[in-house]
Amino acid sequence: MNSSPVFLKAIPRSGGTLFVTMLDVHPEIAMSYEIYEDRLYSDTGAPLLVDDIIILLEETRQSARDDVQWIKRLSENNLRVFLFRAR
């Protein structure tokens, strides 16, 4: 089974809140109602690609004691805000 994260974004007024609510019941799925896509851009304004985000997460995770410390060590402020909201 592939353990790579998957990000989904609903179109407004399409049932996204219901979809999130249904998925959020599953114990192995983390959902968030308000994750702002502008937080998926680097501090310089360049888009953060999923592969780059995964690399950043893996590099900082190795030396962190817990999730909060892990997120605080990320170099990109926008990604930190995104992850704290997603957490």
PDB file with one MODEL, atoms N, CA, C and O in Angstrom:
MODEL        1
ATOM      1  N   MET A   1       0.835  -1.182   0.000  1.00  0.00           N
ATOM      2  CA  MET A   1       0.000   0.000   0.000  1.00  0.00           C
ATOM      3  C   MET A   1       0.876   1.240   0.000  1.00  0.00           C
ATOM      4  O   MET A   1       1.855   1.304   0.743  1.00  0.00           O
ATOM      5  N   ASN A   2       0.546   2.209  -0.808  1.00  0.00           N
ATOM      6  CA  ASN A   2       1.290   3.458  -0.904  1.00  0.00           C
ATOM      7  C   ASN A   2       0.944   4.340   0.286  1.00  0.00           C
ATOM      8  O   ASN A   2      -0.234   4.563   0.566  1.00  0.00           O
ATOM      9  N   SER A   3       1.963   4.850   1.000  1.00  0.00           N
ATOM     10  CA  SER A   3       1.697   5.680   2.180  1.00  0.00           C
ATOM     11  C   SER A   3       1.928   7.165   1.905  1.00  0.00           C
ATOM     12  O   SER A   3       2.028   7.957   2.842  1.00  0.00           O
ATOM     13  N   SER A   4       2.013   7.542   0.656  1.00  0.00           N
ATOM     14  CA  SER A   4       2.183   8.954   0.321  1.00  0.00           C
ATOM     15  C   SER A   4       0.907   9.721   0.643  1.00  0.00           C
ATOM     16  O   SER A   4      -0.195   9.207   0.454  1.00  0.00           O
ATOM     17  N   PRO A   5       1.057  10.961   1.134  1.00  0.00           N
ATOM     18  CA  PRO A   5      -0.146  11.738   1.450  1.00  0.00           C
ATOM     19  C   PRO A   5      -0.919  12.119   0.197  1.00  0.00           C
ATOM     20  O   PRO A   5      -0.349  12.267  -0.883  1.00  0.00           O
ATOM     21  N   VAL A   6      -2.206  12.273   0.360  1.00  0.00           N
ATOM     22  CA  VAL A   6      -3.081  12.678  -0.730  1.00  0.00           C
ATOM     23  C   VAL A   6      -3.806  13.939  -0.280  1.00  0.00           C
ATOM     24  O   VAL A   6      -4.345  13.985   0.826  1.00  0.00           O
ATOM     25  N   PHE A   7      -3.824  14.954  -1.121  1.00  0.00           N
ATOM     26  CA  PHE A   7      -4.521  16.194  -0.819  1.00  0.00           C
ATOM     27  C   PHE A   7      -5.699  16.325  -1.775  1.00  0.00           C
ATOM     28  O   PHE A   7      -5.527  16.219  -2.990  1.00  0.00           O
ATOM     29  N   LEU A   8      -6.877  16.551  -1.245  1.00  0.00           N
ATOM     30  CA  LEU A   8      -8.080  16.724  -2.043  1.00  0.00           C
ATOM     31  C   LEU A   8      -8.637  18.113  -1.793  1.00  0.00           C
ATOM     32  O   LEU A   8      -8.576  18.632  -0.678  1.00  0.00           O
ATOM     33  N   LYS A   9      -9.177  18.704  -2.842  1.00  0.00           N
ATOM     34  CA  LYS A   9      -9.805  20.012  -2.694  1.00  0.00           C
ATOM     35  C   LYS A   9     -11.131  19.982  -3.429  1.00  0.00           C
ATOM     36  O   LYS A   9     -11.199  19.626  -4.605  1.00  0.00           O
ATOM     37  N   ALA A  10     -12.174  20.358  -2.724  1.00  0.00           N
ATOM     38  CA  ALA A  10     -13.504  20.359  -3.323  1.00  0.00           C
ATOM     39  C   ALA A  10     -13.796  21.709  -3.971  1.00  0.00           C
ATOM     40  O   ALA A  10     -13.236  22.737  -3.591  1.00  0.00           O
ATOM     41  N   ILE A  11     -14.659  21.678  -4.927  1.00  0.00           N
ATOM     42  CA  ILE A  11     -15.156  22.897  -5.559  1.00  0.00           C
ATOM     43  C   ILE A  11     -16.251  23.460  -4.647  1.00  0.00           C
ATOM     44  O   ILE A  11     -17.051  22.692  -4.111  1.00  0.00           O
ATOM     45  N   PRO A  12     -16.304  24.781  -4.462  1.00  0.00           N
ATOM     46  CA  PRO A  12     -17.337  25.347  -3.586  1.00  0.00           C
ATOM     47  C   PRO A  12     -18.749  24.879  -3.983  1.00  0.00           C
ATOM     48  O   PRO A  12     -19.086  24.750  -5.160  1.00  0.00           O
ATOM     49  N   ARG A  13     -19.541  24.638  -2.956  1.00  0.00           N
ATOM     50  CA  ARG A  13     -20.940  24.232  -3.114  1.00  0.00           C
ATOM     51  C   ARG A  13     -21.090  22.879  -3.827  1.00  0.00           C
ATOM     52  O   ARG A  13     -22.064  22.657  -4.545  1.00  0.00           O
ATOM     53  N   SER A  14     -20.118  21.977  -3.625  1.00  0.00           N
ATOM     54  CA  SER A  14     -20.169  20.678  -4.301  1.00  0.00           C
ATOM     55  C   SER A  14     -20.335  19.507  -3.337  1.00  0.00           C
ATOM     56  O   SER A  14     -20.288  18.352  -3.760  1.00  0.00           O
ATOM     57  N   GLY A  15     -20.528  19.789  -2.045  1.00  0.00           N
ATOM     58  CA  GLY A  15     -20.654  18.715  -1.067  1.00  0.00           C
ATOM     59  C   GLY A  15     -19.350  18.389  -0.365  1.00  0.00           C
ATOM     60  O   GLY A  15     -19.224  17.337   0.262  1.00  0.00           O
ATOM     61  N   GLY A  16     -18.379  19.286  -0.467  1.00  0.00           N
ATOM     62  CA  GLY A  16     -17.068  19.059   0.143  1.00  0.00           C
ATOM     63  C   GLY A  16     -17.122  18.897   1.651  1.00  0.00           C
ATOM     64  O   GLY A  16     -16.402  18.069   2.207  1.00  0.00           O
ATOM     65  N   THR A  17     -17.962  19.673   2.323  1.00  0.00           N
ATOM     66  CA  THR A  17     -18.068  19.564   3.778  1.00  0.00           C
ATOM     67  C   THR A  17     -18.618  18.197   4.177  1.00  0.00           C
ATOM     68  O   THR A  17     -18.126  17.592   5.131  1.00  0.00           O
ATOM     69  N   LEU A  18     -19.607  17.710   3.477  1.00  0.00           N
ATOM     70  CA  LEU A  18     -20.150  16.375   3.741  1.00  0.00           C
ATOM     71  C   LEU A  18     -19.082  15.317   3.490  1.00  0.00           C
ATOM     72  O   LEU A  18     -18.938  14.385   4.281  1.00  0.00           O
ATOM     73  N   PHE A  19     -18.348  15.448   2.420  1.00  0.00           N
ATOM     74  CA  PHE A  19     -17.278  14.512   2.074  1.00  0.00           C
ATOM     75  C   PHE A  19     -16.221  14.480   3.180  1.00  0.00           C
ATOM     76  O   PHE A  19     -15.797  13.406   3.606  1.00  0.00           O
ATOM     77  N   VAL A  20     -15.800  15.651   3.641  1.00  0.00           N
ATOM     78  CA  VAL A  20     -14.809  15.739   4.716  1.00  0.00           C
ATOM     79  C   VAL A  20     -15.350  15.103   5.989  1.00  0.00           C
ATOM     80  O   VAL A  20     -14.633  14.369   6.668  1.00  0.00           O
ATOM     81  N   THR A  21     -16.590  15.375   6.312  1.00  0.00           N
ATOM     82  CA  THR A  21     -17.203  14.825   7.517  1.00  0.00           C
ATOM     83  C   THR A  21     -17.234  13.298   7.468  1.00  0.00           C
ATOM     84  O   THR A  21     -16.964  12.641   8.473  1.00  0.00           O
ATOM     85  N   MET A  22     -17.556  12.740   6.325  1.00  0.00           N
ATOM     86  CA  MET A  22     -17.607  11.282   6.191  1.00  0.00           C
ATOM     87  C   MET A  22     -16.208  10.666   6.295  1.00  0.00           C
ATOM     88  O   MET A  22     -16.026   9.658   6.978  1.00  0.00           O
ATOM     89  N   LEU A  23     -15.232  11.258   5.632  1.00  0.00           N
ATOM     90  CA  LEU A  23     -13.873  10.720   5.693  1.00  0.00           C
ATOM     91  C   LEU A  23     -13.258  10.874   7.077  1.00  0.00           C
ATOM     92  O   LEU A  23     -12.466  10.033   7.503  1.00  0.00           O
ATOM     93  N   ASP A  24     -13.618  11.944   7.778  1.00  0.00           N
ATOM     94  CA  ASP A  24     -13.037  12.236   9.082  1.00  0.00           C
ATOM     95  C   ASP A  24     -13.380  11.182  10.127  1.00  0.00           C
ATOM     96  O   ASP A  24     -12.719  11.112  11.164  1.00  0.00           O
ATOM     97  N   VAL A  25     -14.387  10.369   9.882  1.00  0.00           N
ATOM     98  CA  VAL A  25     -14.771   9.311  10.808  1.00  0.00           C
ATOM     99  C   VAL A  25     -13.718   8.198  10.839  1.00  0.00           C
ATOM    100  O   VAL A  25     -13.559   7.526  11.858  1.00  0.00           O
ATOM    101  N   HIS A  26     -13.018   8.005   9.757  1.00  0.00           N
ATOM    102  CA  HIS A  26     -12.031   6.925   9.672  1.00  0.00           C
ATOM    103  C   HIS A  26     -10.824   7.247  10.553  1.00  0.00           C
ATOM    104  O   HIS A  26     -10.308   8.363  10.484  1.00  0.00           O
ATOM    105  N   PRO A  27     -10.357   6.306  11.382  1.00  0.00           N
ATOM    106  CA  PRO A  27      -9.257   6.588  12.309  1.00  0.00           C
ATOM    107  C   PRO A  27      -7.898   6.794  11.643  1.00  0.00           C
ATOM    108  O   PRO A  27      -6.993   7.337  12.276  1.00  0.00           O
ATOM    109  N   GLU A  28      -7.727   6.385  10.407  1.00  0.00           N
ATOM    110  CA  GLU A  28      -6.437   6.522   9.738  1.00  0.00           C
ATOM    111  C   GLU A  28      -6.421   7.659   8.718  1.00  0.00           C
ATOM    112  O   GLU A  28      -5.480   7.775   7.932  1.00  0.00           O
ATOM    113  N   ILE A  29      -7.444   8.487   8.729  1.00  0.00           N
ATOM    114  CA  ILE A  29      -7.519   9.610   7.792  1.00  0.00           C
ATOM    115  C   ILE A  29      -7.587  10.901   8.584  1.00  0.00           C
ATOM    116  O   ILE A  29      -8.400  11.036   9.498  1.00  0.00           O
ATOM    117  N   ALA A  30      -6.729  11.852   8.232  1.00  0.00           N
ATOM    118  CA  ALA A  30      -6.742  13.173   8.876  1.00  0.00           C
ATOM    119  C   ALA A  30      -7.362  14.161   7.910  1.00  0.00           C
ATOM    120  O   ALA A  30      -6.920  14.293   6.768  1.00  0.00           O
ATOM    121  N   MET A  31      -8.388  14.853   8.374  1.00  0.00           N
ATOM    122  CA  MET A  31      -9.094  15.810   7.524  1.00  0.00           C
ATOM    123  C   MET A  31      -9.054  17.189   8.161  1.00  0.00           C
ATOM    124  O   MET A  31      -8.893  17.322   9.375  1.00  0.00           O
ATOM    125  N   SER A  32      -9.200  18.197   7.342  1.00  0.00           N
ATOM    126  CA  SER A  32      -9.298  19.559   7.831  1.00  0.00           C
ATOM    127  C   SER A  32     -10.326  20.291   6.996  1.00  0.00           C
ATOM    128  O   SER A  32     -10.400  20.106   5.781  1.00  0.00           O
ATOM    129  N   TYR A  33     -11.115  21.118   7.647  1.00  0.00           N
ATOM    130  CA  TYR A  33     -12.149  21.863   6.942  1.00  0.00           C
ATOM    131  C   TYR A  33     -11.611  23.137   6.321  1.00  0.00           C
ATOM    132  O   TYR A  33     -12.094  23.561   5.271  1.00  0.00           O
ATOM    133  N   GLU A  34     -10.621  23.757   6.946  1.00  0.00           N
ATOM    134  CA  GLU A  34     -10.113  25.037   6.466  1.00  0.00           C
ATOM    135  C   GLU A  34      -8.602  24.994   6.317  1.00  0.00           C
ATOM    136  O   GLU A  34      -7.872  25.420   7.212  1.00  0.00           O
ATOM    137  N   ILE A  35      -8.140  24.490   5.204  1.00  0.00           N
ATOM    138  CA  ILE A  35      -6.721  24.536   4.877  1.00  0.00           C
ATOM    139  C   ILE A  35      -6.611  25.429   3.652  1.00  0.00           C
ATOM    140  O   ILE A  35      -7.090  25.085   2.572  1.00  0.00           O
ATOM    141  N   TYR A  36      -5.992  26.548   3.831  1.00  0.00           N
ATOM    142  CA  TYR A  36      -5.960  27.545   2.776  1.00  0.00           C
ATOM    143  C   TYR A  36      -4.844  27.254   1.781  1.00  0.00           C
ATOM    144  O   TYR A  36      -3.680  27.112   2.157  1.00  0.00           O
ATOM    145  N   GLU A  37      -5.216  27.167   0.506  1.00  0.00           N
ATOM    146  CA  GLU A  37      -4.240  26.767  -0.506  1.00  0.00           C
ATOM    147  C   GLU A  37      -3.100  27.758  -0.667  1.00  0.00           C
ATOM    148  O   GLU A  37      -2.045  27.385  -1.180  1.00  0.00           O
ATOM    149  N   ASP A  38      -3.272  29.019  -0.245  1.00  0.00           N
ATOM    150  CA  ASP A  38      -2.165  29.959  -0.342  1.00  0.00           C
ATOM    151  C   ASP A  38      -1.029  29.562   0.585  1.00  0.00           C
ATOM    152  O   ASP A  38       0.085  30.066   0.443  1.00  0.00           O
ATOM    153  N   ARG A  39      -1.289  28.675   1.524  1.00  0.00           N
ATOM    154  CA  ARG A  39      -0.248  28.193   2.430  1.00  0.00           C
ATOM    155  C   ARG A  39       0.589  27.098   1.781  1.00  0.00           C
ATOM    156  O   ARG A  39       1.554  26.626   2.383  1.00  0.00           O
ATOM    157  N   LEU A  40       0.244  26.690   0.580  1.00  0.00           N
ATOM    158  CA  LEU A  40       1.039  25.705  -0.147  1.00  0.00           C
ATOM    159  C   LEU A  40       2.008  26.374  -1.113  1.00  0.00           C
ATOM    160  O   LEU A  40       2.458  25.770  -2.086  1.00  0.00           O
ATOM    161  N   TYR A  41       2.318  27.629  -0.825  1.00  0.00           N
ATOM    162  CA  TYR A  41       3.336  28.360  -1.577  1.00  0.00           C
ATOM    163  C   TYR A  41       4.475  28.680  -0.628  1.00  0.00           C
ATOM    164  O   TYR A  41       4.261  28.909   0.562  1.00  0.00           O
ATOM    165  N   SER A  42       5.684  28.694  -1.161  1.00  0.00           N
ATOM    166  CA  SER A  42       6.834  29.010  -0.316  1.00  0.00           C
ATOM    167  C   SER A  42       6.748  30.465   0.132  1.00  0.00           C
ATOM    168  O   SER A  42       5.919  31.233  -0.357  1.00  0.00           O
ATOM    169  N   ASP A  43       7.605  30.822   1.054  1.00  0.00           N
ATOM    170  CA  ASP A  43       7.630  32.196   1.542  1.00  0.00           C
ATOM    171  C   ASP A  43       7.998  33.180   0.433  1.00  0.00           C
ATOM    172  O   ASP A  43       7.703  34.371   0.538  1.00  0.00           O
ATOM    173  N   THR A  44       8.639  32.690  -0.626  1.00  0.00           N
ATOM    174  CA  THR A  44       9.008  33.546  -1.759  1.00  0.00           C
ATOM    175  C   THR A  44       7.899  33.651  -2.793  1.00  0.00           C
ATOM    176  O   THR A  44       7.994  34.446  -3.728  1.00  0.00           O
ATOM    177  N   GLY A  45       6.831  32.841  -2.629  1.00  0.00           N
ATOM    178  CA  GLY A  45       5.707  32.887  -3.560  1.00  0.00           C
ATOM    179  C   GLY A  45       5.696  31.767  -4.576  1.00  0.00           C
ATOM    180  O   GLY A  45       4.737  31.638  -5.336  1.00  0.00           O
ATOM    181  N   ALA A  46       6.740  30.953  -4.609  1.00  0.00           N
ATOM    182  CA  ALA A  46       6.793  29.827  -5.546  1.00  0.00           C
ATOM    183  C   ALA A  46       5.928  28.683  -5.011  1.00  0.00           C
ATOM    184  O   ALA A  46       5.907  28.440  -3.804  1.00  0.00           O
ATOM    185  N   PRO A  47       5.214  27.979  -5.895  1.00  0.00           N
ATOM    186  CA  PRO A  47       4.381  26.874  -5.415  1.00  0.00           C
ATOM    187  C   PRO A  47       5.229  25.765  -4.800  1.00  0.00           C
ATOM    188  O   PRO A  47       6.299  25.438  -5.313  1.00  0.00           O
ATOM    189  N   LEU A  48       4.749  25.190  -3.700  1.00  0.00           N
ATOM    190  CA  LEU A  48       5.399  24.032  -3.093  1.00  0.00           C
ATOM    191  C   LEU A  48       4.779  22.783  -3.709  1.00  0.00           C
ATOM    192  O   LEU A  48       3.585  22.528  -3.555  1.00  0.00           O
ATOM    193  N   LEU A  49       5.592  22.020  -4.395  1.00  0.00           N
ATOM    194  CA  LEU A  49       5.116  20.790  -5.011  1.00  0.00           C
ATOM    195  C   LEU A  49       5.055  19.685  -3.964  1.00  0.00           C
ATOM    196  O   LEU A  49       5.816  19.704  -2.997  1.00  0.00           O
ATOM    197  N   VAL A  50       4.168  18.738  -4.146  1.00  0.00           N
ATOM    198  CA  VAL A  50       3.972  17.670  -3.172  1.00  0.00           C
ATOM    199  C   VAL A  50       5.286  16.947  -2.889  1.00  0.00           C
ATOM    200  O   VAL A  50       5.589  16.654  -1.732  1.00  0.00           O
ATOM    201  N   ASP A  51       6.067  16.657  -3.921  1.00  0.00           N
ATOM    202  CA  ASP A  51       7.349  15.970  -3.713  1.00  0.00           C
ATOM    203  C   ASP A  51       8.282  16.795  -2.837  1.00  0.00           C
ATOM    204  O   ASP A  51       8.975  16.242  -1.983  1.00  0.00           O
ATOM    205  N   ASP A  52       8.309  18.121  -3.038  1.00  0.00           N
ATOM    206  CA  ASP A  52       9.145  18.998  -2.220  1.00  0.00           C
ATOM    207  C   ASP A  52       8.659  19.032  -0.776  1.00  0.00           C
ATOM    208  O   ASP A  52       9.467  19.044   0.152  1.00  0.00           O
ATOM    209  N   ILE A  53       7.338  19.048  -0.583  1.00  0.00           N
ATOM    210  CA  ILE A  53       6.776  19.053   0.767  1.00  0.00           C
ATOM    211  C   ILE A  53       7.155  17.765   1.490  1.00  0.00           C
ATOM    212  O   ILE A  53       7.530  17.800   2.662  1.00  0.00           O
ATOM    213  N   ILE A  54       7.061  16.633   0.802  1.00  0.00           N
ATOM    214  CA  ILE A  54       7.397  15.351   1.418  1.00  0.00           C
ATOM    215  C   ILE A  54       8.860  15.332   1.835  1.00  0.00           C
ATOM    216  O   ILE A  54       9.186  14.856   2.923  1.00  0.00           O
ATOM    217  N   ILE A  55       9.738  15.838   0.993  1.00  0.00           N
ATOM    218  CA  ILE A  55      11.167  15.897   1.329  1.00  0.00           C
ATOM    219  C   ILE A  55      11.387  16.774   2.556  1.00  0.00           C
ATOM    220  O   ILE A  55      12.102  16.383   3.479  1.00  0.00           O
ATOM    221  N   LEU A  56      10.774  17.965   2.572  1.00  0.00           N
ATOM    222  CA  LEU A  56      10.906  18.859   3.735  1.00  0.00           C
ATOM    223  C   LEU A  56      10.425  18.177   5.011  1.00  0.00           C
ATOM    224  O   LEU A  56      11.067  18.276   6.056  1.00  0.00           O
ATOM    225  N   LEU A  57       9.293  17.484   4.919  1.00  0.00           N
ATOM    226  CA  LEU A  57       8.742  16.806   6.088  1.00  0.00           C
ATOM    227  C   LEU A  57       9.653  15.679   6.571  1.00  0.00           C
ATOM    228  O   LEU A  57       9.886  15.537   7.771  1.00  0.00           O
ATOM    229  N   GLU A  58      10.165  14.884   5.639  1.00  0.00           N
ATOM    230  CA  GLU A  58      11.031  13.768   6.020  1.00  0.00           C
ATOM    231  C   GLU A  58      12.331  14.253   6.635  1.00  0.00           C
ATOM    232  O   GLU A  58      12.815  13.660   7.599  1.00  0.00           O
ATOM    233  N   GLU A  59      12.908  15.325   6.094  1.00  0.00           N
ATOM    234  CA  GLU A  59      14.172  15.854   6.611  1.00  0.00           C
ATOM    235  C   GLU A  59      14.030  16.371   8.036  1.00  0.00           C
ATOM    236  O   GLU A  59      14.921  16.158   8.858  1.00  0.00           O
ATOM    237  N   THR A  60      12.943  17.036   8.338  1.00  0.00           N
ATOM    238  CA  THR A  60      12.780  17.610   9.670  1.00  0.00           C
ATOM    239  C   THR A  60      12.223  16.609  10.674  1.00  0.00           C
ATOM    240  O   THR A  60      12.451  16.755  11.875  1.00  0.00           O
ATOM    241  N   ARG A  61      11.513  15.615  10.217  1.00  0.00           N
ATOM    242  CA  ARG A  61      10.895  14.639  11.121  1.00  0.00           C
ATOM    243  C   ARG A  61      11.934  13.817  11.861  1.00  0.00           C
ATOM    244  O   ARG A  61      11.721  13.445  13.015  1.00  0.00           O
ATOM    245  N   GLN A  62      13.044  13.531  11.220  1.00  0.00           N
ATOM    246  CA  GLN A  62      14.045  12.641  11.800  1.00  0.00           C
ATOM    247  C   GLN A  62      14.604  13.158  13.125  1.00  0.00           C
ATOM    248  O   GLN A  62      14.984  12.356  13.979  1.00  0.00           O
ATOM    249  N   SER A  63      14.663  14.465  13.316  1.00  0.00           N
ATOM    250  CA  SER A  63      15.286  15.009  14.512  1.00  0.00           C
ATOM    251  C   SER A  63      14.289  15.584  15.516  1.00  0.00           C
ATOM    252  O   SER A  63      14.697  16.157  16.527  1.00  0.00           O
ATOM    253  N   ALA A  64      13.008  15.442  15.259  1.00  0.00           N
ATOM    254  CA  ALA A  64      11.991  16.034  16.143  1.00  0.00           C
ATOM    255  C   ALA A  64      11.512  15.028  17.183  1.00  0.00           C
ATOM    256  O   ALA A  64      11.441  13.826  16.927  1.00  0.00           O
ATOM    257  N   ARG A  65      11.184  15.553  18.367  1.00  0.00           N
ATOM    258  CA  ARG A  65      10.662  14.701  19.444  1.00  0.00           C
ATOM    259  C   ARG A  65       9.166  14.460  19.304  1.00  0.00           C
ATOM    260  O   ARG A  65       8.676  13.382  19.637  1.00  0.00           O
ATOM    261  N   ASP A  66       8.435  15.461  18.811  1.00  0.00           N
ATOM    262  CA  ASP A  66       6.988  15.345  18.690  1.00  0.00           C
ATOM    263  C   ASP A  66       6.524  16.158  17.478  1.00  0.00           C
ATOM    264  O   ASP A  66       7.318  16.843  16.833  1.00  0.00           O
ATOM    265  N   ASP A  67       5.221  16.068  17.183  1.00  0.00           N
ATOM    266  CA  ASP A  67       4.686  16.733  15.991  1.00  0.00           C
ATOM    267  C   ASP A  67       4.850  18.241  16.030  1.00  0.00           C
ATOM    268  O   ASP A  67       5.168  18.854  15.010  1.00  0.00           O
ATOM    269  N   VAL A  68       4.641  18.848  17.187  1.00  0.00           N
ATOM    270  CA  VAL A  68       4.740  20.310  17.278  1.00  0.00           C
ATOM    271  C   VAL A  68       6.168  20.754  17.000  1.00  0.00           C
ATOM    272  O   VAL A  68       6.394  21.686  16.229  1.00  0.00           O
ATOM    273  N   GLN A  69       7.128  20.090  17.626  1.00  0.00           N
ATOM    274  CA  GLN A  69       8.535  20.437  17.384  1.00  0.00           C
ATOM    275  C   GLN A  69       8.895  20.197  15.922  1.00  0.00           C
ATOM    276  O   GLN A  69       9.633  20.973  15.314  1.00  0.00           O
ATOM    277  N   TRP A  70       8.369  19.129  15.378  1.00  0.00           N
ATOM    278  CA  TRP A  70       8.636  18.786  13.981  1.00  0.00           C
ATOM    279  C   TRP A  70       8.170  19.909  13.059  1.00  0.00           C
ATOM    280  O   TRP A  70       8.918  20.358  12.190  1.00  0.00           O
ATOM    281  N   ILE A  71       6.952  20.354  13.249  1.00  0.00           N
ATOM    282  CA  ILE A  71       6.408  21.409  12.392  1.00  0.00           C
ATOM    283  C   ILE A  71       7.157  22.719  12.597  1.00  0.00           C
ATOM    284  O   ILE A  71       7.420  23.433  11.630  1.00  0.00           O
ATOM    285  N   LYS A  72       7.503  23.044  13.833  1.00  0.00           N
ATOM    286  CA  LYS A  72       8.217  24.296  14.114  1.00  0.00           C
ATOM    287  C   LYS A  72       9.588  24.346  13.449  1.00  0.00           C
ATOM    288  O   LYS A  72      10.099  25.433  13.179  1.00  0.00           O
ATOM    289  N   ARG A  73      10.185  23.203  13.182  1.00  0.00           N
ATOM    290  CA  ARG A  73      11.520  23.168  12.559  1.00  0.00           C
ATOM    291  C   ARG A  73      11.503  23.381  11.050  1.00  0.00           C
ATOM    292  O   ARG A  73      12.559  23.559  10.442  1.00  0.00           O
ATOM    293  N   LEU A  74      10.336  23.366  10.443  1.00  0.00           N
ATOM    294  CA  LEU A  74      10.260  23.559   8.991  1.00  0.00           C
ATOM    295  C   LEU A  74      10.718  24.966   8.623  1.00  0.00           C
ATOM    296  O   LEU A  74      10.414  25.932   9.322  1.00  0.00           O
ATOM    297  N   SER A  75      11.438  25.068   7.539  1.00  0.00           N
ATOM    298  CA  SER A  75      11.985  26.362   7.117  1.00  0.00           C
ATOM    299  C   SER A  75      10.934  27.268   6.479  1.00  0.00           C
ATOM    300  O   SER A  75      11.078  28.490   6.516  1.00  0.00           O
ATOM    301  N   GLU A  76       9.901  26.705   5.905  1.00  0.00           N
ATOM    302  CA  GLU A  76       8.873  27.487   5.212  1.00  0.00           C
ATOM    303  C   GLU A  76       7.744  27.863   6.168  1.00  0.00           C
ATOM    304  O   GLU A  76       7.047  26.985   6.678  1.00  0.00           O
ATOM    305  N   ASN A  77       7.560  29.145   6.411  1.00  0.00           N
ATOM    306  CA  ASN A  77       6.509  29.611   7.320  1.00  0.00           C
ATOM    307  C   ASN A  77       5.122  29.209   6.819  1.00  0.00           C
ATOM    308  O   ASN A  77       4.298  28.742   7.606  1.00  0.00           O
ATOM    309  N   ASN A  78       4.854  29.381   5.534  1.00  0.00           N
ATOM    310  CA  ASN A  78       3.531  29.035   5.001  1.00  0.00           C
ATOM    311  C   ASN A  78       3.213  27.559   5.215  1.00  0.00           C
ATOM    312  O   ASN A  78       2.082  27.206   5.548  1.00  0.00           O
ATOM    313  N   LEU A  79       4.200  26.706   5.027  1.00  0.00           N
ATOM    314  CA  LEU A  79       3.983  25.272   5.231  1.00  0.00           C
ATOM    315  C   LEU A  79       3.740  24.982   6.709  1.00  0.00           C
ATOM    316  O   LEU A  79       2.922  24.125   7.043  1.00  0.00           O
ATOM    317  N   ARG A  80       4.438  25.682   7.594  1.00  0.00           N
ATOM    318  CA  ARG A  80       4.193  25.511   9.035  1.00  0.00           C
ATOM    319  C   ARG A  80       2.743  25.855   9.374  1.00  0.00           C
ATOM    320  O   ARG A  80       2.080  25.101  10.087  1.00  0.00           O
ATOM    321  N   VAL A  81       2.249  26.981   8.872  1.00  0.00           N
ATOM    322  CA  VAL A  81       0.869  27.385   9.140  1.00  0.00           C
ATOM    323  C   VAL A  81      -0.100  26.342   8.577  1.00  0.00           C
ATOM    324  O   VAL A  81      -1.061  25.958   9.245  1.00  0.00           O
ATOM    325  N   PHE A  82       0.152  25.893   7.366  1.00  0.00           N
ATOM    326  CA  PHE A  82      -0.689  24.867   6.733  1.00  0.00           C
ATOM    327  C   PHE A  82      -0.759  23.617   7.599  1.00  0.00           C
ATOM    328  O   PHE A  82      -1.842  23.083   7.843  1.00  0.00           O
ATOM    329  N   LEU A  83       0.406  23.150   8.066  1.00  0.00           N
ATOM    330  CA  LEU A  83       0.439  21.904   8.840  1.00  0.00           C
ATOM    331  C   LEU A  83      -0.180  22.062  10.221  1.00  0.00           C
ATOM    332  O   LEU A  83      -0.830  21.139  10.712  1.00  0.00           O
ATOM    333  N   PHE A  84       0.008  23.216  10.855  1.00  0.00           N
ATOM    334  CA  PHE A  84      -0.636  23.422  12.155  1.00  0.00           C
ATOM    335  C   PHE A  84      -2.148  23.427  11.997  1.00  0.00           C
ATOM    336  O   PHE A  84      -2.857  22.910  12.861  1.00  0.00           O
ATOM    337  N   ARG A  85      -2.650  23.995  10.922  1.00  0.00           N
ATOM    338  CA  ARG A  85      -4.100  23.973  10.694  1.00  0.00           C
ATOM    339  C   ARG A  85      -4.580  22.572  10.367  1.00  0.00           C
ATOM    340  O   ARG A  85      -5.658  22.167  10.802  1.00  0.00           O
ATOM    341  N   ALA A  86      -3.788  21.827   9.603  1.00  0.00           N
ATOM    342  CA  ALA A  86      -4.169  20.472   9.230  1.00  0.00           C
ATOM    343  C   ALA A  86      -4.111  19.535  10.434  1.00  0.00           C
ATOM    344  O   ALA A  86      -4.904  18.600  10.543  1.00  0.00           O
ATOM    345  N   ARG A  87      -3.172  19.793  11.329  1.00  0.00           N
ATOM    346  CA  ARG A  87      -2.983  18.948  12.514  1.00  0.00           C
ATOM    347  C   ARG A  87      -4.217  18.989  13.378  1.00  0.00           C
ATOM    348  O   ARG A  87      -4.260  18.343  14.425  1.00  0.00           O
TER     349      ARG A  87
ENDMDL
END
